[in-house]
Amino acid sequence: MGVLRDIGAWLWHLLPANPILVRVVSGGSKRSRHLWARLIYLVVLVAVFVLGGGLLIRAGERSLADLAKQATQTFMLVSMVQLFLMSLIAPIFCAGAITQEKDANTYHILLATPLSNAQIVLGALFSRMYFVWVLLLSGLPIFCITMIYGGVTTTEIFESFGLAACTGLVTGALAITISFLKIGTRRTIFAFFVGVGVYLVAVGLLGLSAYGQLAQAPAVTTFFDSARQYRMSWLAPLHPFLALMVVTGQTPAPDPAAVHAYGWPARWLLAYPQYGYMVLTTLASTVMVLLSLACVRRGAREGELTLLTRLADLLLPGRARAQRRKPRRVWRNPIAWREAETRASAGGRSVLRLLFNAAGLTCGVALLIAYHSGTWGAGPAAAAQVRAWLTPLVWIELAVVLLVVTSTAATTLTREKESLTIELLLSTPLTSRYIIAGMLQGLVRLVVPLIGVPAVTVALFALIDLLPLEAAAVVTIEAVLLIPLQMTAFAALAAMVGLHFSLLSKKTVQAVMMSTAIVMGAAGLLTACGLAMRGTNPTVAALVLPFTPLWGVQALLDPWAAANAATTTSSGPGALTPDALMIFRATRAVSALAASALYLAVTYALYNGMVRGFDMTVRRQTA
């Protein structure tokens, strides 16, 4: 009995009575920013529920069957938005659990306490996951409303919540693991946005393609594309959105007898992909937590002699000598050089950036080779299909650029505040205008290699189109110049928003959350406006679309699809004449130049406002 009592006390103090968990949960719920986070989260869900699903609009004019069908579509849209928010919010909350301690130089004090490694890791993880899961449960009443008209069952609601909760857990565990392995909030957030974002998009597109669909699953039409039939993907147990499509009935799972030949556990994962995803993510989170346990005190022991370091000193006598490095050339603006080149600020030449560039160029070149090798055939129809793949690829790269530059900019000044080096920066002869201009210049230069990936891809297509080949042209020549110009303007404004909140906020996580929410919200609002304008007059569409990030990219890459979408009527899709298409392209090019100038002008206005209030804001925060 004494042994059982000791085990129970150990388990009790490991998680329920964990000092870190108790401290964060008891004190964090009283903070106003958590109230605002819950409010914004619920407002987004309600907006999608009311506007996206349309369930409450003209409900009295529909039959019960139509209401049940609309309730199912509303549930699917709200579930996908909830899952996306969980994939974004959980790592942002969890990333600051350890990096804040390291940035404030209190991590070694935490290691000096009697807390074990397990208490530190589990307390840091579940203290942040508590807020994420409470945020998730706060949206339950919205989902229950969809059950009023039928079409949605209790099982589907709880399965969608299980997918969201497990997604938050695995992404939070990933952020905690990276926080222990890598010191620095910038690299933590960059690793999450690039790694998780590329995984979700790449695996999702592969699962929806013909190569990722399971032959034993029934073929059905989806809400997103009624012209084509889809089957459940065999990657559904590994991807939250593919598993959610199974829960919402968009791609039903096959009968267990149909996949019996695959053997266990593959047949169980394919027959019940939603439960398989929950089990696999829980196991992956457990493995990452165990890995974090082994790395809790690794950073604190750097420099100590171990068996491996002694053997290295014996086998490599020159290793113990003083290491020398070539002098580095600093730019005229040292702040810009520090932000773009060194690991002390923006992350320098990260391996993840190189992997992103390599992956983007590989996908672009593979698409180019597949087209000219005749995989899709020849003629305008094949070129249109290639553009249908090239446009989402550039969308993904643009989204990564915006997320990276926003999150990196949001940590520029807050890191100086948390590491207590802001006073050292202010004691130099550098003026506020010089400091902010250098940070903005360095941030833009940081993402120039990322912007170069879609620019090089489009340039390769345009160059091949100029050769006397039988294949039809894929892209327009003006897209080679206008796409990098617009992406640079978008990135500059996103960097300025991140710098603004980095100046106003004292904590890194708060600055990253606010700036990311503003950039994503503005991009989503502009995308919705552009979607409404795509069905209007072609001239109006050519004038408005370049001002929206996503549809502006499509109008530059695929003016044929954008122009034809603007001529769609109730009787069916239309098509512009060659002369009308040339007018559309010319109007779109002029509008793209105007949109880039407008974004740069807004960036300059925010820059001037930030320069005027820099000294007063910093002195008030450091007083």
FENPE-V368733 format. One record per backbone hydrogen bond with DSSP energy under -1.0 kcal/mol. NH is the residue of the N-H (numbers start at 1). CO is the residue of the C=O. Records with the same first field share a line. If there is no record, write none. Layout:
# FENPE-V368733
NH = CO / CO
This chain:
# FENPE-V368733
5 = 1
6 = 2
7 = 3
8 = 4
9 = 5
10 = 6
11 = 7
12 = 8
13 = 9
14 = 10
15 = 11
17 = 12
18 = 15
22 = 18
23 = 19
24 = 20
25 = 21
26 = 22
27 = 23
28 = 24
29 = 25
31 = 28
35 = 31
36 = 32
37 = 33
38 = 34
39 = 35
40 = 36
41 = 37
42 = 38
43 = 39
44 = 40
45 = 41
46 = 42
47 = 43
48 = 44
49 = 45
50 = 46
51 = 47
53 = 48
62 = 59
67 = 63
68 = 64
69 = 65
70 = 66
71 = 67
72 = 68
73 = 69
74 = 70
75 = 71
76 = 72
77 = 73
78 = 74
79 = 75
80 = 76
81 = 77
82 = 78
83 = 79
84 = 80
85 = 81
86 = 82
87 = 83
89 = 85
90 = 86
92 = 88
93 = 89
94 = 90
95 = 91
97 = 94
99 = 95
100 = 96
102 = 98
103 = 99
104 = 100
106 = 101
107 = 101
110 = 106
111 = 107
112 = 108
120 = 116
121 = 117
122 = 118
123 = 119
124 = 120
125 = 121
126 = 122
127 = 123
129 = 125
130 = 126
132 = 128
133 = 129
134 = 130
135 = 131
136 = 132
137 = 133
138 = 134
139 = 136
140 = 137
143 = 139
144 = 140
145 = 141
147 = 144
148 = 145
157 = 153
158 = 154
159 = 155
160 = 156
161 = 157
162 = 158
163 = 159
164 = 160
165 = 161
166 = 162
167 = 163
168 = 164
169 = 165
170 = 166
171 = 167
172 = 168
173 = 169
174 = 170
175 = 171
176 = 172
177 = 173
178 = 174
179 = 175
180 = 176
181 = 177
182 = 178
188 = 184
189 = 185
190 = 186
191 = 187
192 = 188
193 = 189
194 = 190
195 = 191
196 = 192
198 = 194
199 = 195
200 = 196
201 = 197
202 = 198
203 = 199
204 = 200
205 = 201
206 = 202
207 = 203
208 = 204
214 = 232
217 = 214
220 = 230
222 = 225
230 = 220
234 = 212
236 = 233
238 = 235
239 = 236
243 = 239
244 = 240
245 = 241
247 = 243
248 = 244
250 = 245
251 = 245
258 = 255
262 = 259
263 = 260
267 = 263
269 = 265
270 = 266
271 = 267
272 = 268
276 = 272
277 = 273
278 = 274
279 = 275
280 = 276
281 = 277
282 = 278
283 = 279
284 = 280
285 = 281
286 = 282
287 = 283
288 = 284
289 = 285
290 = 286
291 = 287
292 = 288
293 = 289
294 = 290
302 = 299
304 = 301
310 = 306
311 = 307
312 = 308
313 = 309
314 = 310
315 = 311
316 = 312
319 = 316
337 = 333
338 = 334
339 = 335
340 = 336
341 = 337
350 = 348
354 = 350
355 = 351
356 = 352
357 = 353
358 = 354
359 = 355
360 = 356
361 = 357
362 = 358
363 = 359
364 = 360
365 = 361
366 = 362
367 = 363
368 = 364
369 = 365
370 = 366
371 = 367
372 = 368
373 = 369
374 = 371
375 = 370
383 = 379
384 = 380
385 = 381
386 = 382
387 = 383
388 = 384
390 = 386
391 = 387
393 = 389
394 = 390
395 = 391
396 = 392
397 = 393
398 = 394
399 = 395
400 = 396
401 = 397
402 = 398
403 = 399
404 = 400
405 = 401
406 = 402
407 = 403
408 = 404
409 = 405
410 = 406
411 = 408
412 = 409
415 = 411
417 = 413
418 = 414
419 = 415
421 = 416
422 = 416
425 = 421
426 = 422
427 = 423
428 = 425
435 = 431
436 = 432
437 = 433
438 = 434
439 = 435
440 = 436
441 = 437
442 = 438
443 = 439
444 = 440
445 = 441
446 = 442
447 = 443
451 = 447
452 = 448
455 = 451
456 = 452
457 = 453
458 = 454
459 = 455
460 = 456
461 = 457
462 = 458
463 = 459
464 = 460
465 = 461
466 = 462
467 = 464
469 = 467
482 = 478
483 = 479
485 = 481
486 = 482
487 = 483
488 = 484
489 = 485
490 = 486
491 = 487
492 = 488
493 = 489
494 = 490
495 = 491
496 = 492
497 = 493
498 = 494
499 = 495
500 = 496
501 = 497
502 = 498
503 = 499
504 = 500
505 = 501
511 = 507
512 = 508
513 = 509
514 = 510
515 = 511
516 = 512
517 = 513
518 = 514
519 = 515
520 = 516
521 = 517
522 = 518
523 = 519
524 = 520
525 = 521
526 = 522
527 = 523
528 = 524
529 = 525
530 = 526
531 = 527
532 = 528
533 = 529
534 = 530
536 = 533
541 = 537
542 = 538
543 = 539
544 = 540
545 = 541
547 = 544
548 = 545
552 = 548
553 = 549
554 = 550
555 = 551
556 = 552
557 = 553
558 = 554
562 = 558
563 = 559
564 = 560
565 = 561
566 = 562
569 = 572
572 = 569
581 = 577
582 = 578
583 = 579
584 = 580
585 = 581
586 = 582
587 = 583
588 = 584
589 = 585
590 = 586
591 = 587
592 = 588
593 = 589
594 = 590
595 = 591
596 = 592
597 = 593
598 = 594
599 = 595
600 = 596
601 = 597
602 = 598
603 = 599
604 = 600
605 = 601
606 = 602
607 = 603
608 = 604
609 = 605
610 = 606
611 = 607
612 = 608
613 = 609
617 = 613
618 = 614
619 = 615
620 = 616
621 = 617
622 = 618
